[in-house]
Amino acid sequence: MDEGVEAQKRAAGEAAVDRYVRDGMCVGLGTGSTALWAIRRVGERVAGGEAIVAVATSSATEALCAELRIPLVGLLDGDMAIAIDGADEVAPDFALTKGGGGALFREKSVALAAERFIVVVDERKIVKQLGEFPTPVEVVPYALPWVQREITRCMPGVPITQRGGTAFRTDNGNVLLDCAFGTIANPRELDQELRKIHGVVATGLFFDIAHTIIVAGPSGVYDLKR
């Protein structure tokens, strides 16, 4: 990883915690290389004596929270003031592609449950339209052949790759398909079409969820404007 990009990820993740996390809060903590820095900053705050608890979006995040001694609670065990997570793509209307880290179902669950969803990214993730990054689709394993066939039938020619081959499973025991749809003019419509297919659990298309996008670039940290 380029040191400059890593520094930007760190700046975005830490800025979200510094701005929005308060003593006594329940915070949703995401998964991935930018969310990592938010988790570490929360760990510093907990080590300093603050009573912050977290809802984790993946087993990897649970493990890091345990290492940093951040207390964990379940989804809806309490009021979740904010959730902080990264994204693979961010469009001008705040639509997102997520799931590159394999935790899209739990990430969307936490984002929906939080009162405020804060997205942290470096400038490379800002795009004019979603679709350059393949869209992750989480699928029940038994239905995998059917889902693949139906996506191909409805959208001929779309390259579909099974994440990690037969060895990879999400924390929910499901399969991930990475679908290269190309430019996505209407993420909401595509998400609805995919979820109509029996066996599709969730897609990595997030819309009408993000409240704030914190972006870090060479010139510093700023909030993305719609």
Z-matrix of the N, CA and C atoms (Angstrom, degrees):
N
C 1 1.468
C 2 1.524 1 110.21
N 3 1.332 2 116.87 1 132.20
C 4 1.446 3 122.16 2 176.17
C 5 1.534 4 109.69 3 -59.02
N 6 1.325 5 116.65 4 132.99
C 7 1.471 6 120.31 5 -176.43
C 8 1.526 7 112.07 6 -61.78
N 9 1.324 8 116.26 7 -34.93
C 10 1.447 9 119.49 8 178.82
C 11 1.512 10 112.69 9 -65.40
N 12 1.336 11 116.73 10 -42.50
C 13 1.466 12 121.11 11 178.52
C 14 1.525 13 110.11 12 -66.39
N 15 1.322 14 116.68 13 -40.47
C 16 1.466 15 119.78 14 178.98
C 17 1.520 16 110.84 15 -63.53
N 18 1.319 17 116.95 16 -38.65
C 19 1.459 18 120.80 17 177.47
C 20 1.527 19 110.98 18 -64.52
N 21 1.339 20 116.76 19 -36.24
C 22 1.460 21 120.82 20 177.39
C 23 1.529 22 110.92 21 -67.20
N 24 1.315 23 116.94 22 -42.44
C 25 1.462 24 120.46 23 177.05
C 26 1.528 25 110.70 24 -59.84
N 27 1.302 26 114.79 25 -43.96
C 28 1.467 27 119.34 26 179.12
C 29 1.528 28 110.68 27 -61.92
N 30 1.328 29 116.28 28 -43.77
C 31 1.461 30 120.46 29 -178.19
C 32 1.532 31 110.86 30 -62.54
N 33 1.337 32 117.59 31 -41.95
C 34 1.465 33 120.91 32 -179.68
C 35 1.521 34 111.32 33 -66.89
N 36 1.336 35 116.39 34 -45.88
C 37 1.464 36 120.36 35 -178.64
C 38 1.515 37 112.32 36 -63.47
N 39 1.317 38 116.48 37 -44.26
C 40 1.461 39 120.12 38 -179.26
C 41 1.527 40 111.63 39 -69.86
N 42 1.337 41 117.25 40 -35.59
C 43 1.461 42 120.61 41 179.14
C 44 1.527 43 111.36 42 -61.79
N 45 1.334 44 116.95 43 -39.31
C 46 1.467 45 120.56 44 -179.95
C 47 1.526 46 110.90 45 -61.97
N 48 1.321 47 116.55 46 -43.07
C 49 1.464 48 120.48 47 -179.96
C 50 1.522 49 110.56 48 -68.80
N 51 1.327 50 115.95 49 -45.19
C 52 1.465 51 119.77 50 -177.75
C 53 1.525 52 111.55 51 -62.57
N 54 1.318 53 117.30 52 -35.97
C 55 1.470 54 120.92 53 -177.08
C 56 1.530 55 113.24 54 -80.95
N 57 1.311 56 116.90 55 -37.65
C 58 1.461 57 118.94 56 -165.04
C 59 1.537 58 116.06 57 -117.21
N 60 1.317 59 118.81 58 -20.70
C 61 1.469 60 120.34 59 -176.64
C 62 1.518 61 109.46 60 -88.49
N 63 1.319 62 115.73 61 131.99
C 64 1.462 63 122.21 62 -179.90
C 65 1.528 64 110.18 63 -124.75
N 66 1.313 65 115.65 64 155.12
C 67 1.460 66 122.06 65 176.15
C 68 1.530 67 109.36 66 -54.46
N 69 1.347 68 116.14 67 132.99
C 70 1.451 69 121.41 68 178.32
C 71 1.515 70 114.80 69 92.59
N 72 1.318 71 117.69 70 -3.19
C 73 1.462 72 121.71 71 -176.64
C 74 1.523 73 113.14 72 -80.11
N 75 1.331 74 114.60 73 155.75
C 76 1.464 75 122.83 74 162.96
C 77 1.524 76 106.43 75 -102.96
N 78 1.334 77 116.63 76 126.58
C 79 1.463 78 122.47 77 -172.38
C 80 1.525 79 109.83 78 -125.62
N 81 1.322 80 116.90 79 132.73
C 82 1.458 81 120.89 80 170.64
C 83 1.513 82 109.61 81 -80.70
N 84 1.322 83 116.85 82 131.03
C 85 1.464 84 121.13 83 -177.65
C 86 1.525 85 109.98 84 -118.26
N 87 1.323 86 115.03 85 127.50
C 88 1.454 87 121.55 86 -173.28
C 89 1.511 88 114.41 87 -81.91
N 90 1.331 89 113.79 88 -166.28
C 91 1.461 90 122.77 89 -175.46
C 92 1.521 91 108.67 90 -129.48
N 93 1.326 92 117.10 91 138.53
C 94 1.457 93 119.81 92 176.30
C 95 1.511 94 112.60 93 126.44
N 96 1.331 95 114.55 94 179.05
C 97 1.465 96 120.46 95 -168.95
C 98 1.525 97 113.90 96 -74.96
N 99 1.341 98 118.53 97 -20.07
C 100 1.462 99 119.91 98 175.78
C 101 1.523 100 110.33 99 -92.91
N 102 1.331 101 116.03 100 -42.43
C 103 1.470 102 119.72 101 175.66
C 104 1.522 103 111.32 102 -58.35
N 105 1.323 104 116.78 103 -29.79
C 106 1.468 105 121.83 104 178.27
C 107 1.523 106 111.51 105 -50.94
N 108 1.346 107 115.95 106 -41.82
C 109 1.460 108 119.27 107 -176.81
C 110 1.525 109 111.73 108 -72.26
N 111 1.324 110 116.55 109 -31.19
C 112 1.468 111 119.38 110 174.57
C 113 1.528 112 110.13 111 -66.65
N 114 1.322 113 116.06 112 -41.48
C 115 1.471 114 120.08 113 179.57
C 116 1.531 115 110.09 114 -62.32
N 117 1.321 116 116.02 115 -44.33
C 118 1.466 117 119.11 116 -179.46
C 119 1.526 118 111.13 117 -63.43
N 120 1.331 119 116.62 118 -37.82
C 121 1.463 120 119.12 119 178.34
C 122 1.522 121 110.95 120 -66.82
N 123 1.338 122 117.57 121 -39.74
C 124 1.472 123 120.25 122 175.09
C 125 1.523 124 109.44 123 -61.03
N 126 1.332 125 116.84 124 -40.51
C 127 1.463 126 120.72 125 177.81
C 128 1.520 127 111.83 126 -58.84
N 129 1.329 128 116.32 127 -40.16
C 130 1.473 129 119.98 128 177.68
C 131 1.527 130 110.66 129 -63.61
N 132 1.321 131 115.84 130 -39.70
C 133 1.463 132 120.00 131 -179.09
C 134 1.529 133 110.96 132 -67.81
N 135 1.328 134 116.26 133 -39.98
C 136 1.468 135 120.43 134 177.55
C 137 1.527 136 110.05 135 -65.33
N 138 1.337 137 115.41 136 -43.25
C 139 1.473 138 119.31 137 178.33
C 140 1.525 139 111.11 138 -61.62
N 141 1.341 140 116.55 139 -27.06
C 142 1.449 141 120.72 140 178.31
C 143 1.524 142 114.06 141 -82.47
N 144 1.323 143 116.72 142 1.16
C 145 1.460 144 120.74 143 174.11
C 146 1.518 145 115.82 144 107.98
N 147 1.340 146 118.88 145 1.08
C 148 1.460 147 120.00 146 -179.03
C 149 1.530 148 111.20 147 -79.07
N 150 1.329 149 115.79 148 144.45
C 151 1.471 150 121.94 149 -176.60
C 152 1.521 151 109.91 150 -92.62
N 153 1.319 152 116.50 151 69.89
C 154 1.465 153 122.47 152 178.92
C 155 1.521 154 108.24 153 -102.27
N 156 1.338 155 117.16 154 134.80
C 157 1.461 156 121.95 155 173.68
C 158 1.517 157 107.92 156 -119.37
N 159 1.330 158 116.31 157 159.56
C 160 1.458 159 119.97 158 -172.48
C 161 1.518 160 112.34 159 -133.84
N 162 1.332 161 114.61 160 150.64
C 163 1.458 162 123.40 161 167.61
C 164 1.516 163 106.31 162 -107.51
N 165 1.316 164 117.50 163 121.80
C 166 1.463 165 122.11 164 -175.76
C 167 1.524 166 111.21 165 -91.63
N 168 1.333 167 116.15 166 145.51
C 169 1.453 168 120.98 167 -179.11
C 170 1.527 169 113.63 168 -96.26
N 171 1.315 170 117.72 169 -1.11
C 172 1.473 171 120.17 170 -178.85
C 173 1.516 172 109.59 171 -164.03
N 174 1.322 173 115.19 172 166.05
C 175 1.464 174 119.67 173 176.19
C 176 1.526 175 110.35 174 -66.16
N 177 1.334 176 117.56 175 -31.83
C 178 1.458 177 120.58 176 177.76
C 179 1.533 178 110.52 177 -64.82
N 180 1.317 179 116.14 178 -41.76
C 181 1.467 180 119.86 179 178.02
C 182 1.520 181 110.53 180 -68.61
N 183 1.319 182 117.55 181 -38.41
C 184 1.467 183 120.78 182 175.52
C 185 1.523 184 110.52 183 -57.59
N 186 1.339 185 116.07 184 -44.37
C 187 1.465 186 120.34 185 -178.29
C 188 1.522 187 111.29 186 -64.19
N 189 1.342 188 117.06 187 -41.15
C 190 1.459 189 119.94 188 179.59
C 191 1.528 190 110.48 189 -68.17
N 192 1.321 191 116.75 190 -39.11
C 193 1.473 192 119.79 191 177.44
C 194 1.530 193 110.71 192 -62.43
N 195 1.331 194 116.04 193 -40.40
C 196 1.465 195 119.45 194 178.11
C 197 1.527 196 110.44 195 -62.85
N 198 1.334 197 116.33 196 -41.67
C 199 1.464 198 120.87 197 178.80
C 200 1.529 199 111.17 198 -61.99
N 201 1.324 200 116.58 199 -37.82
C 202 1.462 201 121.43 200 -177.19
C 203 1.528 202 112.80 201 -91.84
N 204 1.330 203 115.72 202 1.56
C 205 1.465 204 123.01 203 178.73
C 206 1.534 205 112.45 204 61.40
N 207 1.314 206 114.58 205 38.98
C 208 1.465 207 120.55 206 172.85
C 209 1.519 208 107.54 207 -89.08
N 210 1.335 209 119.86 208 118.60
C 211 1.469 210 121.03 209 -178.49
C 212 1.528 211 110.99 210 -63.78
N 213 1.321 212 116.08 211 138.72
C 214 1.460 213 121.91 212 -179.05
C 215 1.517 214 111.18 213 -108.45
N 216 1.333 215 115.69 214 144.79
C 217 1.456 216 122.43 215 172.75
C 218 1.522 217 107.57 216 -131.39
N 219 1.327 218 116.26 217 166.86
C 220 1.451 219 120.69 218 -179.42
C 221 1.519 220 112.30 219 -85.07
N 222 1.317 221 115.68 220 166.33
C 223 1.452 222 122.01 221 176.60
C 224 1.522 223 109.42 222 -58.72
N 225 1.339 224 116.43 223 126.70
C 226 1.466 225 124.48 224 179.52
C 227 1.531 226 114.29 225 67.65
N 228 1.337 227 116.86 226 15.91
C 229 1.471 228 118.75 227 171.53
C 230 1.527 229 110.60 228 -68.68
N 231 1.305 230 115.74 229 -21.44
C 232 1.464 231 121.33 230 177.11
C 233 1.510 232 108.64 231 -158.48
N 234 1.335 233 116.60 232 175.31
C 235 1.459 234 120.35 233 177.69
C 236 1.524 235 109.90 234 -70.30
N 237 1.328 236 115.88 235 123.40
C 238 1.464 237 120.80 236 -179.76
C 239 1.531 238 108.31 237 -97.09
N 240 1.307 239 116.37 238 106.11
C 241 1.463 240 120.22 239 -174.73
C 242 1.526 241 111.58 240 -66.15
N 243 1.314 242 116.37 241 -45.52
C 244 1.463 243 119.82 242 -179.88
C 245 1.524 244 109.73 243 -142.95
N 246 1.321 245 114.94 244 160.12
C 247 1.462 246 122.34 245 167.31
C 248 1.522 247 106.91 246 -128.35
N 249 1.321 248 116.43 247 142.95
C 250 1.463 249 122.09 248 -179.73
C 251 1.520 250 108.30 249 -124.41
N 252 1.334 251 116.07 250 127.27
C 253 1.463 252 119.41 251 -179.27
C 254 1.523 253 109.15 252 -154.98
N 255 1.312 254 115.36 253 163.71
C 256 1.456 255 121.31 254 177.30
C 257 1.517 256 110.95 255 -91.33
N 258 1.336 257 116.06 256 -172.01
C 259 1.459 258 122.30 257 177.64
C 260 1.521 259 108.46 258 -154.77
N 261 1.326 260 115.26 259 156.57
C 262 1.458 261 120.81 260 177.23
C 263 1.522 262 111.80 261 -89.87
N 264 1.333 263 115.83 262 -28.48
C 265 1.459 264 121.87 263 174.50
C 266 1.529 265 108.76 264 -147.75
N 267 1.334 266 115.61 265 146.05
C 268 1.467 267 121.60 266 174.90
C 269 1.520 268 108.21 267 -132.45
N 270 1.332 269 117.09 268 122.21
C 271 1.457 270 122.41 269 178.37
C 272 1.532 271 110.00 270 -92.82
N 273 1.343 272 118.16 271 165.27
C 274 1.471 273 120.56 272 -177.98
C 275 1.532 274 114.59 273 -59.45
N 276 1.336 275 117.65 274 -27.67
C 277 1.469 276 120.42 275 178.81
C 278 1.523 277 112.39 276 -89.11
N 279 1.340 278 116.94 277 12.65
C 280 1.459 279 125.12 278 178.98
C 281 1.534 280 112.73 279 73.35
N 282 1.322 281 118.67 280 11.78
C 283 1.463 282 119.95 281 168.92
C 284 1.524 283 108.44 282 -68.48
N 285 1.324 284 116.13 283 145.20
C 286 1.460 285 121.37 284 -173.40
C 287 1.519 286 111.45 285 -128.29
N 288 1.331 287 115.16 286 151.42
C 289 1.462 288 121.70 287 159.65
C 290 1.515 289 106.72 288 -106.93
N 291 1.344 290 115.83 289 127.58
C 292 1.453 291 121.59 290 177.66
C 293 1.521 292 109.30 291 -135.30
N 294 1.326 293 114.98 292 166.47
C 295 1.459 294 119.75 293 177.81
C 296 1.504 295 114.77 294 113.26
N 297 1.344 296 117.29 295 3.43
C 298 1.453 297 119.36 296 177.57
C 299 1.516 298 112.35 297 -60.62
N 300 1.337 299 116.11 298 -28.05
C 301 1.457 300 120.74 299 178.04
C 302 1.519 301 113.67 300 -89.29
N 303 1.336 302 116.68 301 -0.70
C 304 1.463 303 120.51 302 174.36
C 305 1.507 304 115.61 303 88.00
N 306 1.351 305 118.15 304 10.85
C 307 1.472 306 119.78 305 -174.01
C 308 1.524 307 112.50 306 -117.68
N 309 1.342 308 117.39 307 28.06
C 310 1.464 309 119.71 308 -167.67
C 311 1.523 310 113.88 309 -61.42
N 312 1.348 311 119.06 310 -38.69
C 313 1.469 312 120.31 311 -177.83
C 314 1.521 313 110.93 312 -63.48
N 315 1.313 314 117.19 313 -47.62
C 316 1.468 315 120.42 314 -179.45
C 317 1.527 316 110.59 315 -71.04
N 318 1.328 317 116.60 316 -35.66
C 319 1.467 318 119.07 317 177.55
C 320 1.529 319 110.80 318 -61.61
N 321 1.337 320 116.52 319 -42.92
C 322 1.466 321 119.50 320 -179.93
C 323 1.525 322 110.21 321 -68.71
N 324 1.328 323 117.95 322 -36.79
C 325 1.459 324 121.48 323 177.86
C 326 1.520 325 110.78 324 -59.33
N 327 1.317 326 116.28 325 -46.57
C 328 1.467 327 121.14 326 -178.38
C 329 1.529 328 110.44 327 -69.67
N 330 1.332 329 116.89 328 -41.93
C 331 1.465 330 120.07 329 179.98
C 332 1.527 331 111.28 330 -60.84
N 333 1.323 332 116.97 331 -41.29
C 334 1.465 333 121.28 332 179.82
C 335 1.524 334 111.54 333 -68.37
N 336 1.330 335 116.68 334 -34.49
C 337 1.465 336 121.14 335 -176.02
C 338 1.523 337 112.61 336 -77.93
N 339 1.334 338 117.02 337 -22.74
C 340 1.472 339 120.26 338 -177.06
C 341 1.528 340 110.85 339 -76.70
N 342 1.326 341 115.16 340 148.59
C 343 1.461 342 119.61 341 175.74
C 344 1.528 343 110.99 342 -68.03
N 345 1.326 344 116.54 343 -29.84
C 346 1.472 345 121.32 344 -179.23
C 347 1.524 346 108.08 345 -144.05
N 348 1.321 347 117.48 346 129.21
C 349 1.457 348 122.41 347 -178.84
C 350 1.528 349 108.87 348 -109.08
N 351 1.329 350 115.22 349 115.78
C 352 1.464 351 122.73 350 -178.21
C 353 1.524 352 108.66 351 -104.18
N 354 1.317 353 116.94 352 124.38
C 355 1.467 354 122.14 353 180.00
C 356 1.522 355 108.82 354 -105.35
N 357 1.325 356 116.25 355 133.41
C 358 1.467 357 121.59 356 -178.38
C 359 1.529 358 109.33 357 -120.59
N 360 1.334 359 115.78 358 125.69
C 361 1.468 360 120.55 359 -177.20
C 362 1.526 361 110.11 360 -146.10
N 363 1.336 362 115.01 361 162.56
C 364 1.451 363 119.88 362 166.19
C 365 1.533 364 107.61 363 -93.61
N 366 1.315 365 116.95 364 166.41
C 367 1.470 366 121.77 365 -171.24
C 368 1.527 367 113.91 366 -60.74
N 369 1.317 368 118.21 367 -23.10
C 370 1.471 369 120.40 368 -179.22
C 371 1.524 370 112.20 369 -63.29
N 372 1.329 371 117.03 370 -21.12
C 373 1.462 372 120.77 371 -175.07
C 374 1.541 373 113.10 372 -86.46
N 375 1.325 374 117.88 373 -5.45
C 376 1.458 375 121.30 374 -179.52
C 377 1.532 376 108.55 375 -83.87
N 378 1.327 377 116.88 376 124.82
C 379 1.470 378 122.27 377 -176.82
C 380 1.534 379 109.51 378 -131.46
N 381 1.328 380 116.40 379 161.31
C 382 1.475 381 120.63 380 176.41
C 383 1.519 382 110.99 381 -75.12
N 384 1.334 383 116.71 382 -38.74
C 385 1.460 384 122.78 383 176.40
C 386 1.524 385 108.51 384 -145.03
N 387 1.330 386 115.94 385 149.01
C 388 1.456 387 119.99 386 177.80
C 389 1.526 388 110.63 387 -68.62
N 390 1.333 389 116.24 388 157.09
C 391 1.450 390 120.31 389 170.51
C 392 1.510 391 116.57 390 130.32
N 393 1.329 392 117.23 391 -19.31
C 394 1.468 393 117.89 392 176.76
C 395 1.529 394 109.85 393 -65.82
N 396 1.325 395 116.43 394 -39.02
C 397 1.471 396 121.72 395 173.86
C 398 1.528 397 107.28 396 -83.44
N 399 1.335 398 119.15 397 129.17
C 400 1.464 399 120.21 398 -179.65
C 401 1.527 400 111.81 399 -57.44
N 402 1.311 401 116.29 400 141.42
C 403 1.463 402 122.00 401 -178.82
C 404 1.520 403 110.37 402 -80.13
N 405 1.340 404 119.07 403 118.04
C 406 1.468 405 120.61 404 175.56
C 407 1.536 406 110.68 405 -73.15
N 408 1.319 407 115.63 406 138.55
C 409 1.462 408 122.25 407 176.98
C 410 1.526 409 107.75 408 -129.82
N 411 1.335 410 117.04 409 120.08
C 412 1.464 411 121.05 410 -178.53
C 413 1.534 412 109.41 411 -89.28
N 414 1.335 413 115.69 412 130.34
C 415 1.462 414 121.85 413 -169.45
C 416 1.525 415 110.73 414 -132.72
N 417 1.334 416 116.71 415 138.06
C 418 1.464 417 121.39 416 171.81
C 419 1.531 418 108.23 417 -63.65
N 420 1.344 419 119.65 418 128.13
C 421 1.468 420 120.98 419 -173.70
C 422 1.527 421 114.98 420 -54.07
N 423 1.317 422 117.56 421 -40.15
C 424 1.467 423 120.28 422 -177.74
C 425 1.532 424 111.48 423 -59.75
N 426 1.326 425 115.78 424 -34.34
C 427 1.461 426 120.70 425 -175.26
C 428 1.527 427 112.99 426 -91.30
N 429 1.332 428 117.95 427 4.42
C 430 1.463 429 121.16 428 -173.35
C 431 1.534 430 113.39 429 -54.46
N 432 1.338 431 120.19 430 -48.91
C 433 1.478 432 118.90 431 -179.45
C 434 1.531 433 112.21 432 -60.10
N 435 1.335 434 116.15 433 -40.05
C 436 1.462 435 121.05 434 179.51
C 437 1.528 436 110.97 435 -63.76
N 438 1.332 437 116.37 436 -46.55
C 439 1.463 438 120.36 437 -178.52
C 440 1.522 439 110.66 438 -62.32
N 441 1.324 440 116.66 439 -45.96
C 442 1.462 441 119.97 440 178.77
C 443 1.526 442 110.88 441 -59.18
N 444 1.331 443 116.54 442 -43.41
C 445 1.462 444 120.63 443 -179.47
C 446 1.527 445 111.25 444 -63.97
N 447 1.329 446 116.47 445 -42.64
C 448 1.459 447 120.09 446 -177.15
C 449 1.530 448 112.11 447 -69.50
N 450 1.334 449 116.81 448 -38.59
C 451 1.468 450 118.55 449 176.50
C 452 1.521 451 109.85 450 -62.62
N 453 1.321 452 116.28 451 -43.90
C 454 1.467 453 120.66 452 179.50
C 455 1.524 454 111.34 453 -65.10
N 456 1.339 455 116.79 454 -38.19
C 457 1.463 456 120.44 455 179.22
C 458 1.528 457 111.60 456 -65.98
N 459 1.330 458 116.02 457 -43.03
C 460 1.463 459 120.77 458 -177.66
C 461 1.527 460 112.39 459 -78.28
N 462 1.327 461 116.22 460 -31.39
C 463 1.467 462 121.20 461 -176.01
C 464 1.525 463 109.44 462 -133.28
N 465 1.338 464 117.53 463 71.88
C 466 1.472 465 121.42 464 -175.51
C 467 1.522 466 112.39 465 -56.27
N 468 1.309 467 114.70 466 139.52
C 469 1.458 468 119.99 467 175.28
C 470 1.506 469 115.61 468 88.52
N 471 1.336 470 118.08 469 -4.35
C 472 1.465 471 120.38 470 179.94
C 473 1.535 472 109.31 471 -73.57
N 474 1.338 473 118.76 472 120.80
C 475 1.470 474 120.13 473 176.67
C 476 1.532 475 110.27 474 -66.88
N 477 1.326 476 116.24 475 129.09
C 478 1.461 477 122.66 476 -179.69
C 479 1.519 478 108.85 477 -123.73
N 480 1.333 479 116.37 478 126.78
C 481 1.459 480 121.24 479 178.98
C 482 1.518 481 109.28 480 -122.49
N 483 1.322 482 116.97 481 133.30
C 484 1.466 483 120.07 482 175.29
C 485 1.520 484 108.64 483 -82.09
N 486 1.322 485 117.00 484 121.48
C 487 1.469 486 122.40 485 -176.57
C 488 1.528 487 110.56 486 -60.58
N 489 1.326 488 116.07 487 121.78
C 490 1.453 489 121.24 488 174.36
C 491 1.520 490 115.33 489 69.67
N 492 1.328 491 117.68 490 12.75
C 493 1.464 492 119.96 491 -177.90
C 494 1.521 493 111.87 492 64.52
N 495 1.322 494 116.68 493 -149.46
C 496 1.467 495 120.27 494 -175.98
C 497 1.525 496 112.64 495 -78.09
N 498 1.326 497 117.91 496 -10.78
C 499 1.468 498 120.18 497 -174.47
C 500 1.524 499 112.62 498 -83.55
N 501 1.332 500 118.29 499 -25.81
C 502 1.465 501 120.48 500 -172.46
C 503 1.524 502 111.85 501 -86.05
N 504 1.329 503 115.31 502 135.56
C 505 1.461 504 122.27 503 170.75
C 506 1.519 505 108.80 504 -136.62
N 507 1.322 506 117.08 505 146.43
C 508 1.454 507 120.96 506 174.97
C 509 1.524 508 109.19 507 -71.34
N 510 1.336 509 115.67 508 174.37
C 511 1.465 510 119.61 509 176.37
C 512 1.521 511 111.57 510 -63.06
N 513 1.332 512 117.08 511 -17.49
C 514 1.462 513 121.54 512 177.60
C 515 1.526 514 112.34 513 -93.79
N 516 1.342 515 117.06 514 4.38
C 517 1.458 516 121.10 515 179.61
C 518 1.511 517 114.26 516 80.90
N 519 1.325 518 116.67 517 15.73
C 520 1.458 519 120.97 518 -176.68
C 521 1.527 520 112.39 519 -102.63
N 522 1.326 521 114.99 520 173.08
C 523 1.459 522 123.98 521 178.99
C 524 1.527 523 108.47 522 -99.66
N 525 1.317 524 116.94 523 149.46
C 526 1.462 525 121.24 524 172.65
C 527 1.525 526 109.83 525 -112.93
N 528 1.325 527 115.58 526 129.86
C 529 1.455 528 121.97 527 171.05
C 530 1.525 529 107.84 528 -106.25
N 531 1.318 530 117.05 529 129.91
C 532 1.451 531 121.73 530 175.20
C 533 1.528 532 107.54 531 -100.41
N 534 1.316 533 116.29 532 113.68
C 535 1.457 534 122.82 533 -172.03
C 536 1.529 535 110.31 534 -109.77
N 537 1.330 536 116.02 535 119.30
C 538 1.465 537 121.13 536 -177.30
C 539 1.525 538 109.50 537 -90.41
N 540 1.328 539 116.26 538 81.39
C 541 1.458 540 121.14 539 -176.42
C 542 1.526 541 112.49 540 -76.50
N 543 1.321 542 117.74 541 -15.07
C 544 1.457 543 119.50 542 -171.63
C 545 1.519 544 109.55 543 78.37
N 546 1.315 545 116.94 544 -162.90
C 547 1.463 546 121.20 545 -177.26
C 548 1.526 547 111.16 546 -56.57
N 549 1.334 548 116.20 547 128.21
C 550 1.463 549 122.04 548 -177.61
C 551 1.526 550 108.20 549 -105.80
N 552 1.321 551 116.07 550 105.83
C 553 1.462 552 120.53 551 -177.26
C 554 1.523 553 111.70 552 -72.31
N 555 1.341 554 116.24 553 -35.02
C 556 1.464 555 120.56 554 -176.01
C 557 1.525 556 109.88 555 -136.18
N 558 1.342 557 117.95 556 88.72
C 559 1.473 558 120.80 557 -178.45
C 560 1.520 559 113.10 558 -57.73
N 561 1.325 560 118.05 559 -37.82
C 562 1.465 561 121.03 560 -179.26
C 563 1.532 562 110.62 561 -61.42
N 564 1.321 563 116.11 562 -46.11
C 565 1.463 564 120.50 563 -179.02
C 566 1.526 565 111.15 564 -64.49
N 567 1.333 566 116.99 565 -43.45
C 568 1.469 567 120.00 566 179.74
C 569 1.523 568 110.63 567 -64.11
N 570 1.325 569 117.16 568 -43.14
C 571 1.465 570 120.93 569 177.48
C 572 1.525 571 111.02 570 -58.19
N 573 1.319 572 117.30 571 -43.87
C 574 1.466 573 121.09 572 -179.93
C 575 1.520 574 111.41 573 -64.31
N 576 1.343 575 116.99 574 -42.04
C 577 1.463 576 120.41 575 179.81
C 578 1.523 577 111.33 576 -63.82
N 579 1.327 578 116.62 577 -41.93
C 580 1.465 579 120.20 578 -179.33
C 581 1.527 580 111.24 579 -67.27
N 582 1.327 581 117.21 580 -41.14
C 583 1.463 582 120.16 581 -177.26
C 584 1.523 583 113.27 582 -73.39
N 585 1.325 584 116.70 583 -11.38
C 586 1.466 585 120.18 584 173.37
C 587 1.533 586 111.63 585 -73.33
N 588 1.325 587 115.95 586 -20.06
C 589 1.474 588 120.48 587 -178.03
C 590 1.523 589 109.22 588 -77.72
N 591 1.310 590 116.66 589 122.37
C 592 1.464 591 120.97 590 -178.36
C 593 1.529 592 109.67 591 -60.90
N 594 1.325 593 115.91 592 126.68
C 595 1.456 594 121.50 593 -178.53
C 596 1.509 595 113.73 594 109.75
N 597 1.335 596 116.87 595 -17.41
C 598 1.473 597 119.98 596 175.82
C 599 1.528 598 108.32 597 -80.78
N 600 1.313 599 115.48 598 122.90
C 601 1.466 600 121.82 599 -178.78
C 602 1.528 601 110.40 600 -87.96
N 603 1.327 602 117.09 601 -44.13
C 604 1.465 603 121.71 602 -177.63
C 605 1.515 604 108.47 603 -165.68
N 606 1.326 605 115.50 604 161.74
C 607 1.458 606 120.68 605 173.40
C 608 1.524 607 108.89 606 -118.45
N 609 1.316 608 115.22 607 164.68
C 610 1.454 609 120.57 608 178.62
C 611 1.514 610 113.77 609 -87.03
N 612 1.333 611 116.97 610 16.27
C 613 1.460 612 121.53 611 176.44
C 614 1.521 613 108.95 612 -92.47
N 615 1.332 614 116.80 613 117.52
C 616 1.464 615 122.96 614 179.69
C 617 1.524 616 107.43 615 -112.98
N 618 1.317 617 117.99 616 130.27
C 619 1.457 618 121.42 617 176.46
C 620 1.520 619 108.57 618 -146.84
N 621 1.322 620 115.66 619 151.11
C 622 1.467 621 122.11 620 -178.19
C 623 1.531 622 111.80 621 57.61
N 624 1.320 623 117.48 622 31.53
C 625 1.461 624 121.58 623 -179.04
C 626 1.525 625 111.04 624 -120.85
N 627 1.332 626 117.33 625 -44.73
C 628 1.469 627 121.26 626 -174.74
C 629 1.525 628 111.20 627 -72.28
N 630 1.315 629 116.12 628 132.83
C 631 1.458 630 122.18 629 176.05
C 632 1.532 631 111.59 630 -96.40
N 633 1.329 632 116.21 631 -39.57
C 634 1.464 633 121.72 632 -175.45
C 635 1.524 634 108.79 633 -139.14
N 636 1.336 635 115.55 634 136.47
C 637 1.467 636 121.06 635 175.04
C 638 1.529 637 107.36 636 -115.88
N 639 1.328 638 116.26 637 114.47
C 640 1.463 639 121.04 638 177.02
C 641 1.527 640 107.84 639 -98.26
N 642 1.323 641 115.48 640 121.86
C 643 1.465 642 121.79 641 -175.53
C 644 1.521 643 109.24 642 -116.29
N 645 1.317 644 116.17 643 137.96
C 646 1.465 645 121.18 644 174.67
C 647 1.524 646 108.80 645 -118.16
N 648 1.322 647 115.34 646 133.79
C 649 1.458 648 121.47 647 176.77
C 650 1.501 649 110.56 648 -139.00
N 651 1.317 650 117.77 649 -173.91
C 652 1.465 651 120.99 650 -179.49
C 653 1.530 652 113.31 651 -57.96
N 654 1.342 653 116.69 652 -28.01
C 655 1.457 654 119.64 653 -177.46
C 656 1.528 655 113.59 654 -91.27
N 657 1.346 656 116.67 655 -2.53
C 658 1.461 657 119.29 656 177.93
C 659 1.523 658 112.61 657 128.28
N 660 1.349 659 115.11 658 -164.72
C 661 1.463 660 122.48 659 -175.92
C 662 1.519 661 109.32 660 -105.98
N 663 1.337 662 116.20 661 136.79
C 664 1.464 663 120.64 662 179.74
C 665 1.527 664 109.90 663 -150.35
N 666 1.328 665 115.75 664 162.87
C 667 1.461 666 121.55 665 175.01
C 668 1.519 667 108.96 666 -90.94
N 669 1.333 668 116.38 667 132.15
C 670 1.459 669 121.01 668 175.74
C 671 1.530 670 109.23 669 -70.53
N 672 1.317 671 116.47 670 136.49
C 673 1.459 672 121.15 671 176.89
C 674 1.523 673 109.50 672 -98.02
N 675 1.330 674 116.29 673 139.39
C 676 1.468 675 119.81 674 177.49
C 677 1.529 676 110.03 675 -64.63
